[in-house]
Amino acid sequence: MMSPLKTASPDLIVRHVLLPKAGHTLAECEDAFACNRTTMRFAVADGATESFDSASWAQRLATKWVNTSGLLTTEEFWSWLKNEGQAHNDSWNRQDLPWYSMEKRQAGSFAAFVGVEIQIGREAKWKAIALGDSCFVQSRNGNVEVVFPVSSSAGFGSAPILAPSFADVNPHALSAIALQSGDILAGDRILLLSDAIAAWYLSSCEKQDHKTTSAFDDLLNDGDEAAIANFLELERSPGRLKDDDVAIVCLEF
């Protein structure tokens, strides 16, 4: 059995990938990620395509969360979400928007969010928070140990409750905030994944498609973003991977 990490400065390798839908540019991508080695916080957010200004909302959530502290309880996160939503919504007042955008903005922006904080003490641990269907996946010895907030590939079929920029008029989202924590052993891998790539990855694991998952894992180890993008495009072609934006943050200890 591996021993828990007991070092004040773990050897942490961080890799990330951002891939737009087929035929779109990176500037059109509505997924976002953020990494901060100082706070040891990492996040992925997935803007809802049908909502207004979702790419900016996703980027705001990911970036602001990794550059702060706390926010790892339901109450703290909800209060923070309301403040960030207000600032995000206020930014629209400085823009000259067409009438159809003015109508759409009344519903606000929505995004899925997952963030993890790595905590180093006598042992290494993680705490994660999520709202929506962006996922946290922890693997150990090549086996998936923890998946949340969606526990299987079948769980991606329904419309998730997302992080709203108008939190006061979407109070149902409060009860959908998910929290989880665990330990970290040497050799562990943590993935933060937006919904399409999470559904594909979990489906491949459930089917015990070791050839596909091993190839993906090897590409992540190499850190070649172009090779990863080419691999995922090949998975999109036959429909195994949904044609959607992809955001990946990979943490290896």
C-alpha positions as CSV (number, residue, x, y, z in Angstrom):
1,M,0.0,0.0,0.0
2,M,1.3,3.5,-0.9
3,S,1.9,5.9,2.0
4,P,0.1,9.3,2.2
5,L,2.1,12.2,1.0
6,K,3.8,13.8,4.0
7,T,5.8,16.6,2.5
8,A,5.3,20.3,2.7
9,S,6.2,20.7,-1.0
10,P,4.8,17.9,-3.0
11,D,6.0,17.3,-6.5
12,L,2.9,18.4,-8.4
13,I,2.7,18.3,-12.1
14,V,-0.1,20.5,-13.6
15,R,-1.3,20.1,-17.2
16,H,-4.3,21.6,-18.9
17,V,-6.2,21.5,-22.2
18,L,-8.8,23.7,-23.8
19,L,-10.4,22.6,-27.0
20,P,-13.4,24.3,-28.8
21,K,-16.2,22.6,-30.6
22,A,-15.3,21.3,-34.1
23,G,-15.1,24.2,-36.6
24,H,-14.9,26.9,-33.9
25,T,-12.0,28.9,-32.7
26,L,-10.5,29.0,-29.2
27,A,-11.9,32.5,-28.8
28,E,-15.4,31.0,-29.2
29,C,-14.8,28.4,-26.5
30,E,-17.3,28.7,-23.6
31,D,-15.3,26.4,-21.3
32,A,-12.6,27.8,-19.0
33,F,-10.0,26.7,-16.5
34,A,-7.8,28.4,-13.9
35,C,-4.7,27.2,-11.9
36,N,-3.0,28.9,-9.0
37,R,0.0,27.1,-7.5
38,T,0.3,29.6,-4.7
39,T,-3.2,29.0,-3.3
40,M,-3.0,25.4,-4.6
41,R,-6.4,25.8,-6.2
42,F,-7.6,24.6,-9.6
43,A,-10.9,25.0,-11.3
44,V,-12.9,24.2,-14.5
45,A,-16.1,26.0,-15.5
46,D,-18.4,25.3,-18.5
47,G,-20.6,28.1,-19.7
48,A,-24.1,27.1,-20.9
49,T,-24.3,27.8,-24.6
50,E,-27.9,28.9,-24.5
51,S,-27.4,31.5,-21.7
52,F,-26.2,35.1,-22.2
53,D,-22.4,35.9,-22.0
54,S,-21.7,32.4,-20.6
55,A,-18.0,32.3,-21.6
56,S,-17.2,35.4,-19.5
57,W,-19.2,34.0,-16.6
58,A,-17.3,30.7,-16.8
59,Q,-14.0,32.4,-16.9
60,R,-14.9,34.7,-14.0
61,L,-15.9,31.8,-11.8
62,A,-12.8,29.8,-12.5
63,T,-10.3,32.7,-12.2
64,K,-11.9,34.4,-9.2
65,W,-12.2,31.1,-7.2
66,V,-8.6,30.0,-7.6
67,N,-7.4,33.4,-6.5
68,T,-9.2,33.6,-3.2
69,S,-9.5,31.5,0.0
70,G,-12.3,29.8,1.9
71,L,-15.5,29.3,-0.1
72,L,-15.4,25.6,0.7
73,T,-18.8,25.5,2.5
74,T,-22.2,25.8,0.9
75,E,-23.0,29.1,2.6
76,E,-19.6,30.7,1.8
77,F,-19.8,29.6,-1.9
78,W,-23.4,30.8,-2.3
79,S,-22.6,34.2,-0.8
80,W,-19.6,34.5,-3.1
81,L,-21.6,33.4,-6.1
82,K,-24.1,36.1,-5.5
83,N,-21.4,38.8,-5.3
84,E,-19.6,37.6,-8.4
85,G,-22.9,37.4,-10.2
86,Q,-23.8,40.9,-9.3
87,A,-20.4,42.2,-10.6
88,H,-20.8,40.1,-13.8
89,N,-24.3,41.4,-14.4
90,D,-23.3,45.0,-13.7
91,S,-20.6,44.8,-16.4
92,W,-23.4,44.6,-19.0
93,N,-24.5,48.1,-18.1
94,R,-21.3,49.4,-19.7
95,Q,-22.0,47.8,-23.0
96,D,-24.2,48.9,-25.9
97,L,-26.2,45.7,-26.5
98,P,-28.7,45.0,-29.3
99,W,-32.3,44.5,-28.3
100,Y,-32.3,40.7,-28.6
101,S,-29.3,40.5,-26.3
102,M,-31.0,42.8,-23.8
103,E,-33.9,40.4,-23.7
104,K,-31.6,37.4,-23.2
105,R,-29.6,39.0,-20.5
106,Q,-32.7,39.2,-18.3
107,A,-32.3,35.5,-17.5
108,G,-28.6,35.9,-16.7
109,S,-25.6,33.7,-17.3
110,F,-25.2,30.0,-16.3
111,A,-22.2,27.7,-16.0
112,A,-21.1,24.4,-14.4
113,F,-18.3,24.7,-11.9
114,V,-15.8,22.4,-10.2
115,G,-12.9,23.5,-8.0
116,V,-10.4,21.7,-5.9
117,E,-8.0,22.9,-3.2
118,I,-4.9,20.8,-2.4
119,Q,-4.1,21.1,1.3
120,I,-0.7,20.2,2.6
121,G,-0.1,19.4,6.3
122,R,1.2,16.2,7.9
123,E,-0.6,14.5,5.0
124,A,-1.8,15.8,1.7
125,K,-5.6,16.1,1.2
126,W,-8.0,17.7,-1.2
127,K,-11.3,19.5,-0.8
128,A,-13.6,20.1,-3.7
129,I,-16.8,21.9,-4.5
130,A,-19.0,21.7,-7.5
131,L,-22.3,23.0,-9.0
132,G,-23.5,21.5,-12.2
133,D,-21.9,18.7,-14.2
134,S,-18.3,19.6,-14.5
135,C,-16.5,16.8,-12.7
136,F,-13.8,15.8,-10.3
137,V,-12.1,12.5,-10.9
138,Q,-9.4,10.9,-8.7
139,S,-7.5,7.9,-10.0
140,R,-5.1,5.7,-8.0
141,N,-3.0,2.9,-9.5
142,G,-4.9,3.3,-12.8
143,N,-8.3,2.9,-11.2
144,V,-10.9,5.6,-10.7
145,E,-11.4,6.0,-6.9
146,V,-13.6,9.1,-6.7
147,V,-16.0,10.8,-9.1
148,F,-18.3,13.7,-8.3
149,P,-20.7,15.4,-8.5
150,V,-21.9,13.1,-11.4
151,S,-21.1,9.5,-10.5
152,S,-21.5,7.8,-13.9
153,S,-21.7,8.5,-17.6
154,A,-25.5,7.9,-17.5
155,G,-25.9,10.9,-15.2
156,F,-25.1,13.4,-18.0
157,G,-28.4,12.9,-19.8
158,S,-30.6,15.4,-17.8
159,A,-30.3,19.1,-17.6
160,P,-28.1,20.0,-14.6
161,I,-28.7,22.8,-12.1
162,L,-26.0,25.3,-13.0
163,A,-24.3,28.3,-11.2
164,P,-26.5,31.3,-12.0
165,S,-25.3,34.9,-12.2
166,F,-28.8,36.0,-10.9
167,A,-28.5,33.9,-7.7
168,D,-31.3,35.6,-5.9
169,V,-33.9,34.5,-8.5
170,N,-32.4,31.0,-8.7
171,P,-32.4,29.8,-5.0
172,H,-32.9,26.2,-6.1
173,A,-29.2,26.1,-7.1
174,L,-28.2,26.5,-3.4
175,S,-29.2,22.9,-2.6
176,A,-27.3,21.6,-5.6
177,I,-23.9,22.7,-4.4
178,A,-21.8,19.5,-3.8
179,L,-18.9,19.1,-1.4
180,Q,-16.4,16.3,-1.0
181,S,-12.9,15.7,0.4
182,G,-10.3,13.0,0.5
183,D,-6.6,12.1,0.8
184,I,-3.8,12.1,-1.7
185,L,-1.3,9.3,-2.1
186,A,1.9,9.3,-4.1
187,G,1.1,8.5,-7.7
188,D,-2.5,9.8,-7.6
189,R,-4.0,11.8,-10.4
190,I,-6.8,14.3,-10.2
191,L,-8.8,15.4,-13.3
192,L,-11.1,18.4,-13.5
193,L,-13.3,17.9,-16.6
194,S,-16.1,19.8,-18.3
195,D,-19.2,17.7,-19.0
196,A,-18.5,16.3,-22.5
197,I,-15.0,15.0,-21.8
198,A,-16.2,13.8,-18.3
199,A,-19.0,11.7,-19.8
200,W,-16.6,10.3,-22.5
201,Y,-14.0,9.4,-19.9
202,L,-16.3,7.8,-17.5
203,S,-18.0,5.8,-20.3
204,S,-14.7,4.5,-21.5
205,C,-13.8,3.4,-17.9
206,E,-17.1,1.7,-17.4
207,K,-16.7,-0.2,-20.6
208,Q,-13.2,-1.2,-19.5
209,D,-11.9,0.2,-22.8
210,H,-8.3,0.1,-21.5
211,K,-6.9,0.8,-24.9
212,T,-8.7,4.2,-25.2
213,T,-8.2,5.3,-21.6
214,S,-4.5,4.3,-21.6
215,A,-3.9,6.2,-24.8
216,F,-5.6,9.3,-23.3
217,D,-3.6,8.9,-20.0
218,D,-0.4,8.6,-21.9
219,L,-1.1,11.8,-23.9
220,L,-1.8,13.6,-20.7
221,N,1.5,12.4,-19.3
222,D,3.3,13.7,-22.4
223,G,1.5,17.0,-22.1
224,D,1.3,17.5,-25.9
225,E,-1.8,19.6,-26.3
226,A,-1.8,19.2,-30.1
227,A,-1.6,15.4,-29.8
228,I,-4.4,15.4,-27.2
229,A,-6.6,17.6,-29.5
230,N,-6.0,15.3,-32.5
231,F,-6.9,12.3,-30.3
232,L,-10.1,13.9,-29.1
233,E,-11.1,14.9,-32.6
234,L,-10.8,11.3,-33.7
235,E,-13.1,10.3,-30.8
236,R,-15.6,13.0,-31.9
237,S,-15.8,11.7,-35.5
238,P,-17.8,8.5,-34.7
239,G,-19.8,10.2,-31.9
240,R,-18.0,8.6,-29.0
241,L,-17.2,12.1,-27.7
242,K,-19.9,14.7,-27.9
243,D,-19.0,17.7,-30.1
244,D,-18.7,20.2,-27.3
245,D,-16.1,22.5,-25.8
246,V,-13.5,20.6,-23.7
247,A,-11.7,21.8,-20.6
248,I,-9.2,19.6,-18.7
249,V,-7.0,20.2,-15.7
250,C,-4.7,17.3,-14.8
251,L,-2.9,17.2,-11.4
252,E,-0.3,14.5,-10.8
253,F,1.4,13.9,-7.5
